[in-house]
Amino acid sequence: MERRKKIAAGVGTAVLAAAIAGGGYYYFHVSADTPEYAIKAVSHSIEKHDLNEFHRVVNVDSVLNSGYDGFVDGMTSFDSTMTPEAKESIRNLTQMLRAPLIISLKAAIDAYVSTGDLNTQEHIGVAEMVQRMGLNDIEVRGVKNIQLNDANRNEAFADLVIFQKELDRDFPIQVLLTRGDDGRWQIVRVQNFKDFVAQINQVRRAAIDEYLVKSTEINTRHELALREAEQKYGSILSVGSLGQDKTRAELKALMSDVVKKDWEARKQELFSLHVPKDAETLHNLYMRICDLSIGYADDYAKWMDDKNSLTIKTAESKLQQAHTLMTEAAALVKRMTTPN
C-alpha cells in the first residue's frame, strides 16, 4: 500500500502521465506497435528507471501543456458567480507562472522516473501546483477503454481511472495517444483535465462554504454569551467598585468561570471542524483569537488578586491583539463569501 501511494504521489506530479504505471500491466505481452504497448511501457520505464524510454512513450511537454491548460480552464469555469474580469485576472496570473511551473514539473517528473523518489520541495511551486490540481492524494485504479479513433487511425484514447480523495469517487482521465512515423505510439495529451479540476474546485468551494457556515454559527452563538457576560460585568461595577474585595471577587469569578470557559468552549468547537486548505488562514486566526482572549481573561482574573499594573497592561494588550485579529478575520470572511 505504501508503495502504491508513493507511486500515486509521483503520478500526480507528472500530471497523470506516469500514473498509467499503476495499471499493473506486463511490458512484453503485446505488440510494440499498439497503444497498449505504449501504456505498458510507461510502467516498465518507471520500474526500470529508464528516463529515455519514458520520454519515448510520453511526450512530457505536450502532456504538461495540455494539463496546465485544463487546470486553468477548470479553475475559471467551475464558479458561475465569477466575473469575466476575475477570470481574466486568473488567466493572466497563471500564464505568467506557466513557464517556470512547467519547468519545475518536468524536472520533478524526470527525478521521479530516474530515481523512484520524489521531493516536491526541491522543485519550485510543484507541491502547491500538485495540490491545486487535486493530484496530491490520488490512487490509480486502472486503465480502461483503450481504443482507436475511428476518424483517425493514428490516434487512440485510454481512460486512466483514478480515485481522488476529495471527490470520494473514481474519475476517468482520458489520455490521447498518437502514432508516429515509426509506427510507435506515444501519450501526448490529457483530454478532460478541465472537467476534473472543475469538479475538484466545486467540492472545495462547498467545503469552504460549509466551514464558513459552521464557524459563523459557533462565533455568533458565543458572541451572544459574551454580550451577556459584559452586561453582568457592568452590573457588578454599578453596585460596587474595584476598591472593594467583594467586587473584585465577583469580577474574578466572572472572568474565570464564564468568560474564560466560554472562549475555551468556542475554541474546542472551532477546533473540531473540518478545515479545508483554503480556510486554514481564517481558522488559524480564529484559534489565535481564542488563545488571546483566554489569556486576557486569565490575566484579568489574576489582576483581581495581585492588583499589579503590569498584569492588567498584559491583559489589555492581549485583548487589543484579539480585536485586531477579529477585524482581519471579518475582512477575510467577507472576501471568501463575496462573489468574485
N, C-alpha and C positions, 0 to 999 in steps of 0.2 A: 504493500500500500504506500509506503513512504517513497519507494522508487517511482510509483505511478504519479504521485503528487509532484515529485521533483521534475519529472518529465513534463507534467502539465504546466508547471511554472515556466519552464523553458519554452514550451509551446506558446504560452501567452506572449512572451517577449518576441517571439518570432512571428507574431501576428498570424498565427494559425498554420503557417507552412509546416513547421516541424511537428505540429500536433498530429499529423497523419501517422506519425510513428506509433501512436497509441493503438492503432488498429490491430496490432499483433500478427501482421502478415509474415509470410516467409518469402524471401527475396527471389529464390531461384525456381519458383513453381509456375511462373507464367512467362510468356514470350516477351523479349526485350522491346518489341515494337508495339506495345499495348499501353493504354493508360494505367491499367492495373500494375504493370511493372514499374512505372514511374512512381506511383504512390508507394509501392512497397520498397522502392529504392530509397525513399526518404527515410524510412525506418532503418534500413540497412546502413545508410551513410552515417546516421546518428549513432547507431550502436558501435560502428567501427571507427567513429570519429574521423570520417573521411570527408573533409570540407570540400574538396574538388568534386566529388561525386554528388554531394548535397547541392552545390551550385549548378551542377549539370541538370539536375531534375527539378530544381526550384529556381525560378527567376526571382531572386530576392528583391531586386529593385522594383520590379513590376508589382510583386505581391505587397510590398510595403507601401508603395504609392497608392495602389487601389485600396488597401486597408486604411490608409490615412484619409483618403477622400471619403470613404464610407464613414469613418469616425467623425469627420467634420460635418457631413450631411446629417448623420444621426444626432449629433449634438444640437443642431439647429432646427430639426424637423419635429422633434418629439413634443415640443411645447407650443400649443396653438395660441397661447397668450403672448408669445414673444413677438415684439415688433420687428418690422423689416430692418430698422436701424440697428437693433440689438443683434439680429442675425448677421448683419453685415460686419458689425464690430467683432463678433466672434470669429467670423471667417477671416477677417484681416489679421487678427491676432494669431490664429492657428496657422495661417500661411506664413507669417513671419517666423514662426517656430518650426515650420515644416523641415527645412533643410538640416538644421542641427539635430533635431529629434530623429529623423530618418537615419542620419549617420550613426547616431548612438545606438539605435535599434539594430542596425546592420552589424555593428561591432559586437553587440550583445549576442546576436544570433551566431556569428562566427565563433565567439568564445564558447557558447553552449555546445555547438556541434563539435568543435575541436577538442573540448576537454570533458564534456558532460557535466560541467559545473557552470553555475550562473550566479554572478553577484551583480545585481542591477545597480547597486550603489556606485560601481566603478564606471558606469555609463550615464552621462548627464541626462536627466529627465526621464530615463527609461522606467524607473519604478512608478513614478507618477503617471506616465503615459499608459503603462500596462493597467494600472488601477482604473484610470478614466475609461479605458476601452472595455473594462469588465473582464479582463483576461487574467487577473491576478489570482483567481481561485476557481479554476475550471477542472473538470475531469473528462477525459476523452472516452466516449462510449463506443466509437467505432466509425467505419467508413461504409457508406451505403450508396446505392443507386448510381454506380459508375456506368455512364452511358455516352455513346457518341452523339454529337449534334447532327440530327437528320439533315439540317440545312447546310452544314459544313462539316464534312467528314474529317477535317483536320482539327476539329475542336471536340472536347469531351467535358462532361461535367461529373462531379462527385460530391456527395453530401458528407461532410465531416460532422458527425453527431457529437455534441459536447453537452455536458451538464454544467450549468452555471448556477452557483450557489444562490446569488441574489434573485435570479429568475425562479429558482427552485423547480426547474424542469429541463428536459432535453431541448436543444436547439440545433437544427441542421444548418451548418455553414456551408454554402455552396462554393466550391472552388472550380475554376476553369483551367483546363489543360489544353495546350496546343501542340501540334506535331510539327517538328522542324523538318528541314530539307533532308536530314539524315534518317528520317523516319522515327526518331525518338521523341518521346512525349515529355513535356515539361509543365509544371504548375506555374501559372502566370498571373492569376487574379483571384481575389476574393469577391464574389458576386453580390452577396446580400449583407455585407457587414453594416451598411447603413441601418437596416432593419434591426439587427442585433443590438447595435449601440442605442438606437431609439428606444427599444424595449427596456434595456438596462436603465436608461435615464428616466423612463416612466416609472419604473419600480423605485428608483432612488428618490424621485420627486414625491411619490406617495409616502415613502418612509420619512422624508423631511416634514411633509405636511402633518403626518401622524405625530411626530415628535413635537412639532410646534403646538399642536392642539393639546396634547397631554401636558407638556411643560407649562403652557399658559394656564391651564386649569389648575395645576398644582400651585403655581405662583399666585394666581388670583385668590385662591382659597386661603392661602397662608397670609396674604396681604390683608385680608379681612380680619383675620385673627390678630395681626399686629396692630391694626387700627383700634381694635378693642383694648389691646394692651396699652396703647398710647392714651386712650381715654381713661383707663384705670390709673395710669401714671399721673395724669392731670388731676384726677380726683384725689389721689393721695397727697399731692402737693397743695391742693386747695384747702385742705383741713390741717395741714402740718407744715413743717419746714425742714430743710436739710440739716438744721442745727439740732433737731430732735432725734434721739436714738430710735424712738418708735417709727418715725417717718423713714429713717434710713433703713431700718429692718424690713419695713414693708416694701420699699423700693428694691432692696436686695432680693427679697423673695420673688418679686415680680420679674426681675431680670433673670434670676437663676431658674425659677420654676416655670415661668411662662415664656418669656422672650427667647431665652437660650434654647429651651426644649422645642419650641416651635420651629426655630431655624434648623435644629438638628433633625427634626422630623421632615422638614422640607428637603433638606439635603439628601436624606435617605430615600425619599420618594423620587427625587430627580435622578439620583444615582441608579435607581432600579430600572429606569427607562432604557429602551434600546436606542443607542445614539448612532445615527447614520454618520458616515465620514464627513459629509458636508455640513453637519450640525455640530461637529466636535468643538469648533471655536466658541460657539454660543454656549455649549454645555460646560466647557471649561470656565467661561465667565460666570455661569450660574454657580458652579462649585466654589469658585473663589469668593463670590459674593456671600455665599453661605458661611464659608470659613471666617471671613472678616466680620460678619455680623455675629457669629458665635463668639468670636474673640472680643468684640465690642461688649456684648452682654456680660461676658466673664469679667472683663476689666472694670466695667461699671459696678458690678456687684462687689468686686474686690475693693473699689473706692469707697463703698459704703462702710467698709470696716477700717481701711488704713488711712482714709482722708488725705492721701498723698496726691499732690497736684500733678506729679508725673504720671500717676496711674490714670487719672481722668484725661490727661492730654493724650496718652496712648490709646485710650478708648475712643476718644473723639477722632483721632487720626484714622483709626480703623473704620469708623462709621463714615467718614468723608470718602475714604477709598471705596467703600462699598457703594456709596451713592454715585460716585463717578463711573464705576463699572456697571451699575444699573442703567445709567444713561447710554453707555456703549452697547449694552445688551439690547435695550429697547430699539436703538437705531439699527442694530443688526437684524433683529426680528422684522422690522419694517422692510429692510432690503430683501429679506428672504421670503416675504409674503406678498410684496407688491409685484404685479406682473411687469415683466421687462419691457 
